[in-house]
Amino acid sequence: MIRLVKPFVPVPLRRALRAAQSRLVHEWRRRLSPNWCPVCEQAPESFKPIDPALAEQCRRHGFELDLRQWETLNVDRYNCPRCDATDRDRLYALYLSRRLTGVRAPFRFIDFAPSYSLSKWIRKSFRLDYRTADLLMEGVDDRVDLTDLRVYPDGSVDAFLCSHVLEHVRDDLKAMRELFRILRPGGWGILMVPICLSVPQIREDPAQAATEAERWRYFGQGDHLRIYNKKGFTDRLAAAGFRVKSFGVQDFGAITFRRCGIAPSSVLYVGEKSASAKQVS
């Protein structure tokens, strides 16, 4: 029957019907599949666990904190097998889908130390003045030091993503103040670091960071300079001028977190600059 009718259906209409069918199938897969990656928008059979080499490095250097003690880290369902997005990338995608939908350029969004798969998704999904930035990474739009963002004038950025960068920076409070400075009044930024739920305060003794081996032993990674606790991190953001908001499983839903491979303990931090904010020096 379809073969008989097909010659009488205009080509543009056939294409529109195929597109509608594809969107319908995609939407049903998104709604019904047990696993869903909001970055590549695919339904993998499962998510991949974190590379066991990381735990082995920690063990070999005598790092005493278990990886399961970190706030936003799903050890068992870490990477998407399709696009390699991490669990935190998937959390950012959930939030950005809400926050950026309907936004149009000249909205300026800076992505510091961008994740490849998430960056690709942002460029595809939103019409922004989107730029990537890093000090060492190849292929970024802007080569910047997070403690010296003079390339961006005061109040010139609408939003940013700064994920797992501040733990690498010697003067993290200075970097936070720079991020606050470049935000326009009313602007916002996603600010994320590794947070260990079992440490009572920020661990960052410079005497323990002289060599790579010592950094592995005290901070759990060879290029980290500190371990944050929750209160220490949010207090520093507040000292830099940010009004800090946090979003967790209660905001996105337990079912969404489970399907997207995000641990129930995960929390997303957003720093906002109030419309009447003055520069913190």
C-alpha positions as CSV (number, residue, x, y, z in Angstrom):
1,M,0.0,0.0,0.0
2,I,2.8,2.4,0.9
3,R,4.5,1.7,-2.4
4,L,1.3,2.6,-4.3
5,V,0.7,5.8,-2.4
6,K,4.4,7.0,-2.2
7,P,4.6,8.3,-5.8
8,F,1.7,10.7,-5.2
9,V,3.2,12.2,-2.0
10,P,5.3,15.3,-2.6
11,V,9.0,14.9,-1.7
12,P,9.0,17.8,0.8
13,L,6.0,16.2,2.6
14,R,7.7,12.8,2.7
15,R,10.8,14.4,4.2
16,A,8.7,16.2,6.8
17,L,7.0,12.9,7.7
18,R,10.3,11.1,8.1
19,A,11.6,13.9,10.3
20,A,8.5,13.8,12.4
21,Q,8.8,10.0,12.7
22,S,12.4,10.3,13.8
23,R,11.6,12.9,16.4
24,L,8.8,10.8,17.8
25,V,11.0,7.7,18.0
26,H,13.7,9.8,19.7
27,E,11.3,11.2,22.2
28,W,9.9,7.8,23.1
29,R,13.4,6.4,23.5
30,R,14.3,9.4,25.8
31,R,11.2,8.8,27.9
32,L,11.3,5.0,28.2
33,S,14.9,3.9,28.0
34,P,16.5,2.9,31.4
35,N,19.6,4.8,30.6
36,W,19.8,8.2,28.9
37,C,22.7,10.6,28.2
38,P,21.5,14.2,27.8
39,V,24.8,15.2,26.2
40,C,24.7,12.9,23.1
41,E,21.0,12.3,23.5
42,Q,21.4,8.6,23.1
43,A,20.2,5.6,25.2
44,P,23.3,3.5,26.0
45,E,22.9,0.0,27.4
46,S,24.9,1.1,30.4
47,F,27.4,3.7,31.6
48,K,31.1,2.8,32.1
49,P,32.7,2.8,35.5
50,I,35.6,5.1,36.2
51,D,39.0,4.1,35.0
52,P,40.4,1.7,37.7
53,A,43.9,3.2,37.0
54,L,42.9,6.2,39.0
55,A,42.1,4.2,42.1
56,E,45.4,2.3,41.6
57,Q,47.4,5.5,41.4
58,C,45.8,6.7,44.6
59,R,46.5,3.4,46.4
60,R,50.1,3.3,45.2
61,H,50.8,6.9,46.5
62,G,49.1,6.3,49.8
63,F,46.1,8.5,49.3
64,E,43.7,7.5,52.1
65,L,40.3,8.9,50.9
66,D,38.0,6.5,49.1
67,L,36.6,7.7,45.7
68,R,33.1,6.9,46.9
69,Q,33.4,9.7,49.5
70,W,33.2,12.4,46.8
71,E,30.0,14.4,46.4
72,T,29.5,14.5,42.6
73,L,31.1,11.3,41.4
74,N,29.4,8.1,40.2
75,V,32.3,5.6,40.3
76,D,30.2,2.8,38.8
77,R,28.4,4.8,36.1
78,Y,31.0,7.5,35.2
79,N,31.3,7.8,31.4
80,C,28.8,7.5,28.6
81,P,30.0,4.8,26.2
82,R,28.7,6.8,23.2
83,C,30.2,10.3,23.8
84,D,32.4,9.8,26.8
85,A,30.6,12.5,28.8
86,T,31.2,12.2,32.5
87,D,28.4,12.1,35.1
88,R,29.1,15.8,35.9
89,D,28.8,16.6,32.2
90,R,25.4,15.0,32.2
91,L,24.4,17.0,35.3
92,Y,25.5,20.2,33.6
93,A,23.5,19.3,30.5
94,L,20.3,18.8,32.6
95,Y,20.7,22.3,34.1
96,L,21.7,24.1,31.0
97,S,18.8,22.6,29.1
98,R,16.6,24.5,31.6
99,R,18.6,27.7,31.9
100,L,19.6,28.3,28.3
101,T,16.5,27.3,26.4
102,G,15.2,30.3,24.5
103,V,18.3,32.4,25.1
104,R,19.8,34.0,22.0
105,A,23.0,35.8,21.1
106,P,24.5,38.3,22.1
107,F,24.3,36.2,25.3
108,R,28.0,35.6,26.1
109,F,28.8,32.2,27.6
110,I,32.4,31.3,28.5
111,D,33.3,27.6,29.0
112,F,36.6,27.3,30.9
113,A,38.5,24.0,30.4
114,P,35.8,22.7,28.2
115,S,34.7,19.1,28.0
116,Y,34.8,18.0,24.3
117,S,31.4,16.3,24.2
118,L,29.6,18.8,26.4
119,S,31.1,21.7,24.4
120,K,29.9,20.1,21.2
121,W,26.4,19.7,22.6
122,I,26.2,23.4,23.8
123,R,27.3,24.7,20.4
124,K,24.6,22.5,18.7
125,S,21.8,23.1,21.2
126,F,21.9,26.9,21.8
127,R,22.4,30.1,19.9
128,L,24.9,31.8,22.1
129,D,28.0,33.9,21.8
130,Y,29.9,30.8,23.1
131,R,33.6,30.8,23.7
132,T,36.0,28.2,25.2
133,A,39.0,29.2,27.3
134,D,41.9,27.6,29.0
135,L,45.6,28.3,29.8
136,L,47.1,25.1,28.4
137,M,44.4,23.3,26.4
138,E,44.8,23.2,22.6
139,G,42.1,24.5,20.3
140,V,40.3,26.9,22.7
141,D,39.1,30.3,21.6
142,D,40.8,32.3,24.4
143,R,44.2,31.5,26.1
144,V,43.7,32.7,29.7
145,D,44.9,32.4,33.2
146,L,41.9,32.0,35.6
147,T,43.6,34.5,38.0
148,D,44.0,37.1,35.2
149,L,41.0,37.3,32.9
150,R,41.8,40.8,31.5
151,V,40.8,39.6,28.1
152,Y,37.2,40.0,29.4
153,P,36.2,43.5,30.6
154,D,34.2,44.0,33.7
155,G,30.6,42.8,33.4
156,S,31.1,41.5,29.9
157,V,30.0,37.9,30.4
158,D,26.4,36.7,30.9
159,A,27.2,33.2,32.1
160,F,30.1,30.7,32.4
161,L,31.0,27.1,33.2
162,C,34.1,26.6,35.4
163,S,34.2,22.9,36.1
164,H,37.1,21.2,38.0
165,V,39.6,24.0,37.4
166,L,39.9,25.8,40.7
167,E,41.5,22.9,42.4
168,H,44.5,23.3,40.0
169,V,44.9,27.1,40.7
170,R,47.3,28.3,43.4
171,D,45.3,31.3,44.4
172,D,41.7,30.1,43.9
173,L,40.1,33.0,45.7
174,K,41.7,35.4,43.3
175,A,40.4,33.3,40.4
176,M,36.9,33.4,42.0
177,R,37.1,37.2,42.2
178,E,38.1,37.4,38.6
179,L,35.1,35.2,37.6
180,F,32.8,37.4,39.6
181,R,34.3,40.6,38.0
182,I,33.7,39.5,34.4
183,L,30.0,38.6,35.1
184,R,27.4,41.2,34.3
185,P,25.0,42.2,37.1
186,G,22.4,39.5,37.1
187,G,24.8,37.0,35.5
188,W,25.5,33.5,36.7
189,G,28.1,30.7,36.5
190,I,28.3,27.0,37.2
191,L,31.2,26.5,39.6
192,M,32.3,23.0,40.4
193,V,35.2,21.4,42.1
194,P,35.9,17.9,43.6
195,I,34.3,18.0,47.1
196,C,35.1,15.3,49.6
197,L,32.3,14.7,52.1
198,S,34.6,13.2,54.7
199,V,37.1,16.1,55.2
200,P,36.1,18.7,57.8
201,Q,37.9,21.7,56.0
202,I,39.8,22.5,52.9
203,R,43.1,20.7,52.7
204,E,45.7,22.7,50.9
205,D,49.0,22.9,52.7
206,P,51.6,24.1,50.1
207,A,54.3,22.1,51.9
208,Q,52.4,19.0,50.8
209,A,52.3,20.0,47.1
210,A,56.0,20.3,46.3
211,T,56.1,17.2,44.0
212,E,53.7,15.3,41.9
213,A,54.0,12.3,44.2
214,E,53.1,14.4,47.2
215,R,50.1,15.8,45.4
216,W,48.9,12.3,44.6
217,R,49.3,11.4,48.3
218,Y,47.6,14.4,49.8
219,F,45.1,15.5,47.1
220,G,44.4,12.4,45.1
221,Q,45.7,13.7,41.8
222,G,49.1,14.8,40.6
223,D,48.0,18.2,39.4
224,H,45.6,19.1,42.2
225,L,46.6,21.7,44.9
226,R,43.8,21.2,47.4
227,I,40.7,19.1,48.4
228,Y,37.6,21.1,49.1
229,N,34.9,20.4,51.6
230,K,31.4,21.7,51.0
231,K,31.3,24.6,53.4
232,G,34.8,25.7,52.6
233,F,34.0,25.9,48.9
234,T,30.8,27.8,49.2
235,D,32.3,30.2,51.8
236,R,35.0,31.1,49.4
237,L,32.6,31.7,46.6
238,A,30.6,33.9,48.9
239,A,33.7,35.8,49.9
240,A,34.4,36.5,46.2
241,G,30.9,38.1,45.9
242,F,28.8,35.2,44.6
243,R,25.3,34.4,45.8
244,V,25.6,30.6,45.9
245,K,22.7,28.3,45.0
246,S,22.9,24.5,44.9
247,F,20.8,22.0,43.0
248,G,20.5,18.3,43.7
249,V,18.4,15.3,43.3
250,Q,15.4,17.1,44.8
251,D,15.5,19.6,41.9
252,F,16.0,17.2,39.0
253,G,14.2,14.1,40.4
254,A,15.5,10.7,41.5
255,I,14.3,9.0,38.4
256,T,16.2,11.5,36.2
257,F,19.4,11.1,38.2
258,R,19.2,7.3,38.0
259,R,18.5,7.2,34.2
260,C,21.3,9.7,33.5
261,G,23.8,7.8,35.7
262,I,24.2,10.6,38.2
263,A,24.8,9.7,41.9
264,P,22.0,10.7,44.3
265,S,24.6,12.7,46.4
266,S,25.5,14.9,43.4
267,V,25.1,18.7,43.8
268,L,25.5,21.4,41.2
269,Y,26.7,24.8,42.4
270,V,25.7,28.1,40.7
271,G,27.1,31.4,41.6
272,E,25.0,34.4,40.8
273,K,25.9,38.1,40.7
274,S,23.0,40.2,41.9
275,A,21.7,43.0,39.7
276,S,23.0,45.6,42.3
277,A,26.3,43.8,43.1
278,K,29.5,45.9,43.5
279,Q,32.9,44.6,42.7
280,V,34.6,42.7,45.6
281,S,38.3,43.6,45.8
